[in-house]
Amino acid sequence: MKRQSIDGSIFKEFNYCTTPPSTRWLIIVIVLMVIIGVGLYTFILQGVKGHVITGMRDYVVWGVYITNFIYFLGISYACAMISCFFHLTRIQWGKSLMRILELIAFITIIIAPVYILLCIGRIDRLHFLAFHGRIQSPIIWDVIAIVTDIIFCMVYLFLSYVKDFARLRDYTAKLDIADWKKKLYRKLALGYAFEHEQEKRLSSAMDIMAAIIIPTSIVAYSLLAWLFGMNLRPGWHSSIFGPQFILNAVYSGVAIIIIIMWFYRRILKLEKYITDNHFYFLGYGLLILTLFFGYFVFSDFITNWYNTQKTTSILLQKLLDNSQYGIMYKGSLFITLFLTIVVIGIPQLRTVNSIFLVSVLVMLALWINRYLMIVPVLETTYIPISDPRPEYIKYDPTIVEWILTVTGLAVFMLFLMIMTKLAPVIPVSALEEKSTFKLFGKFSFKDHSK
């Protein structure tokens, strides 16, 4: 028994995925491709010349690359967990955000491992990891976790698209669009015909995948945290790294979804599906996460402050000294703790645009937080060395590392733009339920933001 199809005119609101690319879209894609091309050249250059063209040396063996890896991976896990949480709890207002979250989760988990390849150097020996890797090593645990999560995110993302591909297959059958795109929709729909049994199986599959992804993401990111926590180096040897990593990931995940949905709403005119209340709800979520983040920062600082080890004292001095990392450290705390609370907590300052701007600053501050977790610790040696020249210990990222960082952002934007042209970023199939159109019911925060 087939379900009655929704009116195909709904796709007129999402005609950006069925019409030819605009001139602006093509220009942006060309610019991104140029950036990626420069990044590929830089990648080859590093492969030929080695890490000597980066700022990494014998003591600071990790830098911007590992910071980007941890950062992108955290965003992926967080967005996957939030999307699956929305799906399992059937939260109405979360339906319009689920696909954006799934796209971010999938794209970032593809980008993140590339920075590990940039960090290890000898990529030609990468296959040894599969043949000679030791299961006792936490690094192997991390590899297994990342590969597993890539597969889960890819499957879950595709399942969420099946209904919409079927709708697009039916809607575009009589439209004057490229034949390759019609064939693509037909193949990706997998013969889905909106039959009751098909829908029941698809719904069950997505429920199972969502229920698996949430704990898998938590465990996978905890494994990365434990990789640091199992090290006896001061600054890393901490039992709170696991939950702290998860919290930071969710914090950055909420911030990036606010940023992306702001751009989508502005560019694609999606005010009907991404409302002001979405920003207020997520803004309050950001505020709550700020308070938890402050608790973990205080717990970490106070335990290190009372630590009697000399190395720990030197590390704290570096983080507080304005001539070293003090400005970065205090600036990131000001944004993540004080600024977020003030802007979102005070009704007169809380607007859609202010929440967006705070989210941008939070994303930057959390990246700095990850950077300060890596570099100052590695610059603080276990024991004094006889020849502590700055070039031996001090880490300064080179233009090569910054180019490859920007390349990762360009790849993220390019994939997001391509996927947006392929299918709507709002799950059209979810609009079958009339209640979906009334996303918030009687709840509204517009009056509170005035």
Residue, then its C-alpha position, 0 to 999 in steps of 0.5 A: m500500500k503506497r502512501q499519498s505523495i506530497d505536492g511536488s510544488i514543495f520543491k519550488e521552495f528548494n529549486y536551488c537543487t534542480t536549477p543550473p548553478s548561478t554565476r555566484w555559485l560557480i565563482i565561489v566553487i572556482v575560488l575554492m578549487v584554486i585554494i584546494g589546488v594550492g593546498l595539493y601543491t603544498f602537500i606534495l611539497q611537504g612530501v618531497k622536502g619533509h617536515v623541515i618546511t613546517g614548524m614541527r621539530d624534535y620536541v614539538v612533534w605536533g602542531v597545527y595539524i594535530t590541532n585541526f585533526i582533534y578539532f574537525l573530529g570533535i565537530s563530526y562526532a558532536c554533529a552526529m550525536i546531536s542529529c541522532f538525538f533529534h531523530l530518536t527523540r522525534i523533536q519537531w524543531g530539530k527536523s529541519l536541522m538534522r540534514i545539515l548536522e549529518l552533512i557536517a558530521f560526514i564531511t568533517i570526519i573525512i577531512a580530519p584524518v588527512y591532517i594525521l597523514l600530514c603530521i606523520g610524514r612518511i605517507d609511503r609507509l602508511h600501509f604498515l599501520a594495517f599490517h604491523g599495527r599493534i592492537q595494544s596501542p591506543i593509536i590503533w584503537d583510534v584508527i579503528a574508531i575513526v574508520t568505524d565512525i566514517i562507515f556509520c556516518m556515511v550509511y546514516l547520511f545516505l539512509s536519511y536521503v533515500k526518501d528525498f531522492a525518491r521525491l526528486r526522482d518523481y518530481t524531476a521526471k518531467l522537468d527539463i534538467a540534465d539526464w545524468k541528474k535524473k538517472l542519479y536520483r533514480k539510482l540513489a532512490l533504490g526503488y523506494a516507492f513510499e510503500h508502508e513496508q519500505e517506510k517501516r524498514l527504513s525507519s527501523a534502520m535509521d533508528i538502529m543506526a542512530a542508537i549505534i552512532i551516539p555511543t560509538s561517537i562518545v567512545a571514539y572521541s574518548l579514545l582520542a582523549w585517553l591517548f593523551g591522558m595515558n601519557l605521563r606528560p604534565g598537562w595531559h595526564s588527566s582523568i577528566f580528559g574524556p568527558q572534557f573532550i566530549l563537552n568541547a566537541v558538543y560545544s563546538g558542534v552547537a556553535i557550527i550548526i548555528i553558523i551554517m544554518w545562519f548562512y543557509r537561511r540568508i542565502l537560500k531564503l529558508e526563513k520558513y524552516i530555519t526560524d528565529n526560534h532555532f537560533y534562540f533554542l541553540g543559543y540557550g544550549l550554547l549558554i548551558l554548555t558554556l557553564f559546563f565548559g567553565y567548570f571543566v576549565f576551573s577543575d583542570f586549572i585548580t588541580n594543576w595550580y596545586n600541583t607541586q611538580k616544577t614542569t607543571s608550574i612552568l606550563l601554567q606560567k607560559l599560559l598566563d604570561n602575556s609575552q608567551y601564550g597569555i593573550m591567546y589563553k585569556g582571550s579564548l577564556f574571555i570569549t567562551l566564558f564571559l562574552t557568551i554568557v553576557v550576549i546570550g544571557i542578557p535579553q537586550l543583546r540576544t538577537v539572531n545576528s549576535i548569537f551568530l557572531v558569538s558562535v563564530l568567536v566560540m569556534l575560534a576560541l575552541w580552536i585556540n583552546r585545542y592549540l594551547m592543549i598541544v603546543p605549550v605542553l610539548e614545548t615544556t620539556y620533562i627535564p632541562i636540556s643543555d642547549p635550549r635554543p629557541e629553534y629546538i623548543k619553540y614552535d611557530p607554524t609556517i605558511v605551509e601549515w596555514i595553507l593546508t589548514v585553509t585548504g581543509l576549510a575550502v574542502f569543507m565548504l566545497f563539499l557542502m556546496i556540492m551536496t546542497k546542489l544535489a538535494p535540499v538541506i531541509p528533509v523534504s520528506a519530513l514535511e509530510e507530517k503536518s505537525t512539522f510545519k508547526l515547529f515550535g507550537k506555543f513556544s516562542f522566544k521572540d518577545h524575550s529577545k527584544 
